[in-house]
Structures are given as structure tokens and as C-alpha cells.
């Protein structure tokens, strides 16, 4: 690095020693990771609750179309006459 000043070089050596002291087996997400995970869980719960409320409002019964109603009633009378 051509633009490295003595203070930058000193800072880099301090970071390297801190990184060497870090135990890779003991790294945890910490409090911030728990908060993010909890917020995501609450968001999913709220989304599911809202979806259930909206799905309860949906009417699944289909109204017959005008053309098919006449055809089915005509087919039914032909079947009765048989």
C-alpha cells in the first residue's frame, strides 16, 4: 500500500492482534442478533394473523354464469324424461 502512513500502519497492527485473540468457537450473534430474530418472528406472526383475518372474509361460493345455468337446467329435464 503506497499511501500507508505510520498511524495507519500502527492501527493495522493493533487490529491484527485483536483478530488473533478472537476465539472463533465462542462467537455468538449477541443481543442484536436476538433482537433482529425476535422482530422477524413478530412480523411473521402479525402477517399470519392478518392473512387469516382476510381469508375469513373471502366467499368461496361461485355464482353460476348466465349461459351455463340454462344449459344445466335443460340437461336436467332431458335426463328426467330419459
C-alpha positions in Angstrom: 0.0 0.0 0.0 1.7 3.1 -1.1 -0.4 5.6 0.9 0.1 3.9 4.3 1.0 6.4 7.0 2.7 5.4 10.2 -0.5 5.9 12.2 -2.4 3.7 9.7 0.3 1.0 10.0 0.1 1.1 13.8 -3.7 0.8 13.7 -3.5 -2.1 11.3 -1.1 -4.0 13.7 -3.5 -3.4 16.6 -6.4 -4.8 14.6 -4.4 -7.9 13.6 -3.6 -8.7 17.2 -7.2 -8.2 18.2 -8.2 -10.6 15.5 -5.7 -13.2 16.6 -7.1 -13.1 20.2 -10.7 -13.8 19.0 -11.8 -17.3 19.6 -13.7 -18.5 16.6 -15.5 -21.2 18.6 -17.1 -18.6 21.0 -18.5 -16.2 18.5 -22.3 -15.6 19.1 -24.8 -13.4 17.5 -25.3 -11.5 20.7 -28.2 -9.2 21.8 -28.5 -7.6 18.4 -28.9 -10.9 16.7 -31.6 -11.9 19.2 -33.5 -8.6 18.7 -33.4 -9.0 14.9 -34.7 -12.6 15.1 -37.4 -11.6 17.6 -38.6 -8.7 15.4 -38.7 -11.0 12.4 -40.7 -13.6 14.4 -43.2 -11.0 15.5 -43.5 -9.7 11.9 -44.3 -13.2 10.6 -46.8 -13.7 13.4 -48.6 -10.4 12.6 -48.6 -11.3 8.9 -50.2 -14.7 9.5 -52.8 -13.2 11.8 -53.7 -10.6 9.1 -53.8 -13.2 6.4 -56.2 -15.4 8.5 -58.4 -12.4 9.0 -58.5 -11.6 5.3 -59.1 -15.2 4.3 -62.1 -15.4 6.6 -63.7 -12.6 4.6 -63.4 -14.4 1.3 -66.5 -16.0 -0.1 -65.6 -19.3 -1.9 -69.0 -20.0 -3.4 -69.0 -19.3 -7.1 -72.1 -17.8 -8.7 -73.1 -19.8 -11.8 -72.7 -18.0 -15.1 -75.8 -17.0 -17.0 -75.2 -19.2 -20.0 -74.4 -22.4 -18.0 -77.5 -22.1 -15.8 -79.8 -22.6 -18.8 -77.7 -25.5 -20.2 -77.7 -27.4 -16.8 -81.4 -27.0 -16.3 -82.1 -28.2 -19.9 -79.8 -31.2 -19.4 -81.6 -32.0 -16.1 -85.1 -32.0 -17.8 -83.8 -34.3 -20.6 -82.4 -36.7 -18.0 -85.7 -36.8 -16.2 -87.6 -37.6 -19.4 -85.0 -40.1 -20.0 
